[in-house]
Amino acid sequence: MSFSKDVKNELARVPMEDMAILQAELAGYVRTCGVVRLSKGLKIGLSFHTENASVARRIVSAIKRVFGSDVEVSATQSVLLKKNKQYKIRLIDEGSVKFVLMDSDFLRPDNVFQMHYPVDPSILRDPTCIRAYIRASFLGAGSVTSPTKGYHLEFVTHDEAHGKDLIKWLKRARFDAKGVFRKDDYIVYIKEAEKISDLLAYMGANRSVLNFESARVVKDVRNNVNRLVNCETANLSKTVDASTRQVRDIHVIEEMLGFEQLPEDLSRLAEARMRYPEATLSELGKVMQPPMSKSGVNHRFKKMHELAEKLRGV
């Protein structure tokens, strides 16, 4: 089971405490997973579509609690495409359809042919209603990437006005989301791990937050270890490369000039490098008598390199 599905299963069990919360949730479902159709005779039909059985049950429960209406639930699955089951919840009574759409401020009496995506603030009149609307929007058209793979939470909206209105309500709840077009959809997304964790907690997915944070800690530790290993490997590679170059220079000086022609400090450093070919500059400085600083050792090796280049005729 995916992490996103686990989150939805948990959110689908959050108690729906009163009618205001139920109305706010239905407003979210209508705009994210609701499908409005006009049949012959201009009859308005409404159905909800979801791949999550827990979400389907929650929508059915919300409709029955608010409107007491009968609904028709069906499940289909494409054997050819091997997709998940698609659950369809259809309201049977046209009067209930209109009531749901009007009560959600999705259709208005003055123009029943114009869908209205921005939500009337009177529906989201307090923080608990805003929370319910955001939760329903995620259940209807949201997803979150497993923290073991990356940090990305998104809401898929089919209308730019809807997406920007959702961003507005997320900001009211102190979540800074961004929007971008993806083909024909407008995607509202959050990428920062801490903000995703906070939003999951805000919507009510407390167990999922613990799993998210646990995976995040493991991932961060693994990344830090890899970073340290890569850094150590890079430093070791630099040390080996520098040592190899220095040994080559020393061989040239020894064969063409002799150590006795070098100043005493360079001669002693050359001998130390030949004895300790794998030592770092700092380690070489410590074995010298008197000890030398890392910069002092590096400066003397530069002098030897310049001398070796002259001897090579470069």
C-alpha positions in Angstrom: 0.0 0.0 0.0 1.3 3.4 -0.9 2.1 6.1 1.7 -0.5 8.4 0.0 -3.2 5.7 0.3 -2.3 5.2 4.0 -2.7 8.9 4.6 -6.1 9.0 2.9 -7.3 5.9 4.8 -6.4 7.6 8.1 -8.0 11.0 7.1 -11.1 9.2 6.0 -11.6 8.1 9.6 -11.4 11.6 11.1 -14.7 12.3 12.9 -17.2 14.6 11.1 -18.4 16.4 14.2 -21.2 18.8 13.1 -23.2 19.9 10.1 -20.9 22.9 9.4 -17.9 20.6 8.9 -20.0 18.2 6.8 -21.0 21.1 4.5 -17.4 22.3 4.2 -16.2 18.7 3.3 -18.9 18.3 0.7 -17.9 21.6 -0.8 -14.4 20.2 -1.1 -15.6 16.9 -2.7 -17.8 18.6 -5.2 -14.9 20.7 -6.5 -12.3 17.9 -6.6 -13.9 14.6 -7.4 -17.4 15.6 -8.3 -18.7 15.3 -11.8 -21.8 17.4 -12.9 -23.7 16.3 -16.0 -26.7 17.7 -17.9 -28.8 15.0 -19.4 -31.6 15.3 -22.0 -34.3 17.6 -20.7 -31.6 19.6 -18.9 -31.7 17.4 -15.8 -28.7 17.9 -13.6 -26.8 14.8 -12.4 -24.0 14.6 -9.8 -21.6 11.8 -9.0 -18.3 11.5 -7.1 -15.4 9.4 -8.4 -12.5 8.1 -6.3 -10.0 5.2 -6.3 -10.1 4.9 -2.5 -12.7 2.8 -0.9 -12.4 4.7 2.5 -12.9 8.0 0.7 -16.0 6.6 -1.1 -17.5 5.5 2.2 -16.8 8.9 3.8 -18.6 10.7 0.9 -21.6 8.4 1.1 -21.8 8.9 4.9 -21.5 12.7 4.5 -24.3 12.9 1.9 -26.6 10.7 4.0 -26.0 12.6 7.2 -26.6 16.0 5.5 -29.3 15.3 3.0 -30.6 11.8 3.9 -30.6 11.1 0.2 -30.3 7.7 -1.4 -27.1 7.1 -3.4 -26.0 4.5 -5.9 -22.5 3.1 -5.4 -20.7 1.2 -8.1 -17.1 -0.1 -8.6 -15.4 -0.7 -11.9 -12.0 -1.9 -12.8 -10.1 -1.9 -16.1 -8.6 -5.4 -16.5 -6.7 -4.2 -19.6 -5.0 -1.2 -18.0 -4.6 -3.0 -14.6 -5.7 0.2 -12.7 -7.2 0.4 -9.3 -10.9 0.1 -8.8 -12.8 3.3 -9.6 -15.7 3.9 -7.1 -18.6 6.0 -8.3 -21.2 7.5 -5.9 -24.2 8.9 -7.7 -27.0 10.8 -6.2 -30.3 9.4 -7.4 -32.8 12.3 -6.6 -32.4 15.4 -8.8 -33.7 17.6 -6.0 -30.9 16.3 -3.7 -28.4 17.0 -6.5 -29.4 20.6 -6.8 -29.5 21.0 -3.0 -25.9 19.6 -2.7 -24.6 21.9 -5.5 -26.4 25.0 -4.2 -25.5 24.3 -0.6 -21.8 23.9 -1.7 -22.0 27.2 -3.6 -20.9 25.3 -6.7 -24.0 26.3 -8.6 -26.1 29.4 -8.0 -29.8 29.9 -8.5 -29.2 32.8 -10.9 -27.2 30.6 -13.3 -27.3 26.9 -12.9 -25.1 26.4 -16.0 -22.1 28.3 -14.6 -19.9 26.3 -12.1 -18.5 28.4 -9.3 -15.1 27.1 -8.0 -14.2 29.7 -5.4 -15.9 28.9 -2.1 -18.2 31.3 -0.4 -16.5 32.4 2.8 -19.7 31.8 4.7 -19.2 28.1 4.2 -15.7 28.2 5.6 -16.6 30.5 8.4 -14.2 29.3 11.1 -10.9 27.4 11.3 -12.5 24.0 11.8 -14.5 24.4 8.5 -11.3 25.5 6.7 -9.6 22.5 8.0 -12.4 20.2 6.8 -12.4 21.8 3.4 -8.7 21.3 2.9 -8.9 17.8 4.2 -11.7 16.9 1.8 -9.8 18.6 -1.1 -6.9 16.3 -0.3 -9.1 13.2 -0.1 -10.8 14.1 -3.3 -7.8 15.0 -5.5 -4.6 15.0 -3.4 -1.5 12.8 -3.1 1.7 12.8 -1.2 5.0 11.1 -2.2 6.5 8.6 0.2 9.2 10.4 2.2 11.7 7.6 1.3 11.5 8.9 -2.3 11.1 12.6 -2.0 9.0 15.4 -0.5 6.0 16.4 -2.6 2.3 16.9 -1.7 -0.2 18.1 -4.3 -3.8 18.8 -5.0 -5.0 18.3 -8.6 -7.6 20.9 -9.7 -9.2 21.2 -13.1 -9.7 24.9 -13.0 -7.1 27.7 -12.3 -9.7 29.7 -10.3 -10.3 26.6 -8.1 -6.5 26.1 -7.6 -5.9 29.7 -6.7 -8.8 29.7 -4.3 -7.5 26.6 -2.7 -4.0 28.3 -2.3 -5.8 31.2 -0.6 -7.5 28.9 1.9 -4.2 27.1 2.5 -2.6 30.4 3.3 -5.4 31.3 5.7 -4.3 28.1 7.5 -0.7 29.3 7.3 0.5 26.9 4.6 2.4 28.5 1.7 1.5 26.5 -1.4 2.3 27.2 -5.0 0.5 26.5 -8.3 1.6 25.3 -11.7 -0.1 24.1 -14.9 0.4 20.4 -15.8 -1.3 19.7 -19.1 -5.0 20.6 -18.6 -4.8 20.6 -14.8 -3.7 23.3 -12.3 -1.6 21.7 -9.6 -1.4 23.1 -6.1 1.7 21.8 -4.4 4.1 21.9 -1.4 7.6 20.5 -1.6 9.2 21.4 1.8 9.4 18.3 4.1 8.5 20.3 7.3 5.5 22.0 5.7 4.2 18.7 4.4 4.5 17.1 7.8 2.7 20.1 9.4 -0.1 19.9 6.8 -0.6 16.2 7.4 -0.9 16.9 11.1 -3.2 19.8 10.4 -5.6 17.6 8.4 -5.6 14.9 11.1 -3.2 12.3 9.8 -1.2 12.0 13.1 -0.1 8.4 12.6 1.1 9.2 9.1 3.1 12.1 10.5 5.0 9.8 12.8 5.7 7.5 9.8 6.7 10.5 7.7 9.1 11.9 10.3 10.6 8.4 11.0 11.3 7.9 7.3 12.6 11.5 7.0 15.1 11.0 9.9 16.4 7.7 8.4 16.7 9.4 5.0 18.5 12.5 6.4 20.9 10.3 8.4 21.6 8.2 5.3 22.2 11.3 3.2 24.5 12.8 5.9 26.5 9.5 6.0 26.8 9.4 2.2 27.8 13.1 2.2 30.6 12.4 4.8 31.8 9.3 2.9 31.9 11.2 -0.4 33.7 14.1 1.3 36.2 11.7 2.9 36.7 9.9 -0.4 37.2 13.2 -2.2 39.7 14.4 0.4 41.6 11.0 0.2 41.7 11.2 -3.5 43.1 14.7 -3.4 45.7 13.6 -0.8 46.8 10.6 -3.0 47.0 12.8 -6.1 49.0 15.4 -4.4 51.3 12.9 -2.8 51.9 11.1 -6.1 52.8 14.4 -7.8 55.1 15.4 -4.9 56.9 12.0 -5.0 57.4 12.4 -8.8 58.9 15.9 -8.2 61.2 14.5 -5.5 62.5 11.7 -7.8 63.3 14.3 -10.5 65.2 16.5 -8.0 67.0 13.5 -6.5 68.1 12.1 -9.9 69.1 15.4 -11.5 70.3 17.5 -8.6 70.6 15.5 -5.4 69.1 16.3 -2.0 72.4 17.8 -0.8 71.8 20.8 -3.1 68.4 21.6 -1.5 68.0 23.9 1.5 67.8 21.9 4.7 64.1 22.4 5.3 63.3 21.2 1.7 65.6 18.2 2.0 64.1 17.1 5.3 60.6 17.5 3.9 61.4 15.5 0.8 62.8 12.7 2.9 59.7 12.7 5.1 57.4 12.5 2.1 59.3 9.5 0.8 58.9 7.8 4.2 55.2 8.7 4.5 53.8 8.7 1.0 50.1 8.5 2.2 50.4 11.2 4.9 48.4 14.5 4.7 50.2 17.8 4.7 49.1 18.3 8.3 50.5 14.9 9.3 53.8 15.6 7.5 54.1 18.9 9.4 53.7 17.1 12.7 56.6 14.7 12.1 59.0 17.4 11.1 61.6 18.7 13.5 60.7 21.4 14.3 57.0 20.9 13.4 55.7 22.8 10.4 52.2 24.2 9.8 50.1 22.8 6.9 50.5 26.0 5.0 54.3 25.9 5.6 54.5 22.3 4.3 52.4 23.3 1.2 54.6 26.3 0.5 57.8 24.2 0.5 56.2 21.6 -1.8 55.4 24.4 -4.2 59.0 25.4 -4.2 60.1 21.8 -4.9 57.5 21.6 -7.8 58.9 24.8 -9.3 62.4 23.4 -9.1 61.4 20.1 -10.6 59.6 21.9 -13.5 62.8 23.8 -14.2 64.9 20.6 -14.2 62.4 19.0 -16.6 62.8 22.0 -18.8 59.2 23.0 -18.6 
